[in-house]
């Protein structure tokens, strides 16, 4: 049989990664949506009357974009990292490695599937939240841009973590000591304007801050950082993580002996 | 005609271990090729390098003329590997996994007829919508074979395909691999069951401690052992049969059991007629006899033990 279409090989792997998470929707979509809405309920109710971050914007409304981006960050990362480490541990990664799929196609399929899950969870959070809270859409292009950038960055980072980790314990450490603190300290629950000067400066070195700030700009038209800079920083981070992932895949680091 | 698989000067190290040491041989197109060796000989490492699952430190391998590194796409299109371990993806059914695997090789709906044929031939029709997790070991093995063949590869590698399977499935797998071979595929078989290699393979390479210690046709290998065994039944049942034999025959004796005697004879130096004459002179009448030629197992053990002893002597 002659060689088939390269594009179809990429599509098959992408489809497999999407179908995989859709087969366990309760775990991969419903649970993170409920978690985000619980944060909204608890923090919104507790601080609604006490905090006004942007003028004329309720605290609950301010929280929604942050929680959406936090869902994107956590779920995009989880999608590629958990799929990869499960395949490594179960040994079924061999079926992909035996195929003519290139490193670039492998990277693109895993990252794009992570984008689909991240955006799907964020959209679910959005559509449930707006049933109860008015949320403006100042710059829809920014919302789409940062949602895709955020999920692609974390999808690629999940790929790096999944390749690096040799057991679930290591992946869990990566998630809990790196992803979670960076996402919580990036302005999900507050504006960095409210922080002491030193913490404000520290936040500027957190790439997740630019994702959340730019994403929030899409809703309210207001941001702590210049939106152009946020796009550039996010693109730069995506490029960096993608290069790391592609080099690891090309060298077969920890996946080809 | 180019070789189906050409292995040239392949070296592979794992730390201090020289797992493959200058491996060079060709697997002819259309052959049924056996790759044998004791555990740790380097068989799986060599297969992994052929399949792109591992990389050689030096040397090269090409599949149907395509280098496995430089022209990896075409090399992998030409190769189907049935892994040794029963690995599977518990998220998918048999139908889904075959469709996905076919997709990885760039095939879509046009490949459905071939996938249906594979499912039918491997008796997977009843389990087509069953999750892989719920299949028995034998059924999982069949799915692994189907996955390796979704893209109709020219070269099929079966890495210990019958390890741990029951007799019925083993026979079914033998029939299936023979059919693949008859249809023109090159088959490379690694197995611990030497009778399996003896029954199926035309050409055999034996690896030991990362080196090729033999590469020959099956007949060529078998003829390397110059001995055959002569089994006799005599008219006297006694535990002291050995004492009745002349000294000349005692040197050739393998074992005695009641009225049964076995001798190991050199094919050119020892004549069966001389043995029968010596027994007659000792007062023993032969009532039955048959000879047994050396099997692959004897050749295999001879080659691998010889190399091991030689290495131990050098090291010692």
Interface residues (C-beta under 8 A of the other chain):
Chain A: X1 X3 X4 X5 X6 X7 X8 X9 X11 X12 X13 X15 X16 X19 X20 X23 X24 X87 X90 X91 X92 X94 X95 X96 X97 X98 X99 X100 X101 X102 X252 X256 X257
Chain B: X45 X48 X51 X52 X53 X54 X55 X72 X73 X74 X76 X77 X79 X81 X83 X85 X87 X88 X89 X90 X91 X92 X96 X100 X101 X102 X103 X104 X105 X106 X107 X108 X111 X114 X147 X151 X152
